[in-house]
């Protein structure tokens, strides 16, 4: 290890510096003085290198797991400068959001094979980084997440028709996949964020069939809407006609022979009092209404 090597070199350089210093003080030889200075510089340099091994820098978005010859500390190191045992190994784990992509052939409920391109966004739970290192190792994504991701995706799509992957139900399927995977990997220290379905590859004939079926369903829904609208319009006209009929019945019932005779008398009086030149022809019968002709 670098710390042990640097410490050994620094000790050796100190011994050399001490011997050269003593000989230089006795012989006053410039060679011994130069050797003493060089040994001192080397000793200081390697002491600084050894001291630097007592500190480690954990980058932002990472945590450090301390492994001292197989003994793993449960306390992880936070981002920044940390003081550590110089003989221990610090394994850095990213806790940033990561993405894995899978392109797989998945079965549908009808037994068809559909090509599915799906992603998983996830991050390592920093509180469980030491446990992940001890139980799985640094390649926890390949060991835990990827196999479960493929297995769950195939299991979920097998319970739905291919049409569900092609319509708005795909969001529901993505949520089911997310929930099922999360139940498996969350206890192992992996936090799943989302599992978007990026692309669905259906056979050309099946795609056209599904599109035709969806178009027929939309047309059927449109016709149902038109029929419902026409039915409401017919009901409105029926109610309007019934209202007019009721109104006419009320008006007819209010018109009597006495009323008509009285209105005729009023019209005749007003006509007689008018200064305009006119010809008045009295209607036939005793109740005939006058016919007015203007002479102008």
Secondary structure by P-SEA (a helix, b strand, c coil): caaaaaaaaaaaaaaaaaaaaaaaaacccaaaaaaaaaaaaaaaaaaaaaaaaabbbbcccbbbbbbccccccccccccccccccccbbbbbbbccbbbbbbbcccccccbbbbbbbbbbbbbccccaaaaaaacccccccccccaaaaaaaaaaaaaaccaaaaaccaaaaaaaaaaaaaaaccccccccccccccccccccaaaaaaaaaaaaaaaaaaaaaaaaaaaaaaaaaaaaaaaaaaaaaaaaaaaccaaaaaaaaaaaaaaaaacccbbbbbbcccccbbbbbbbcc
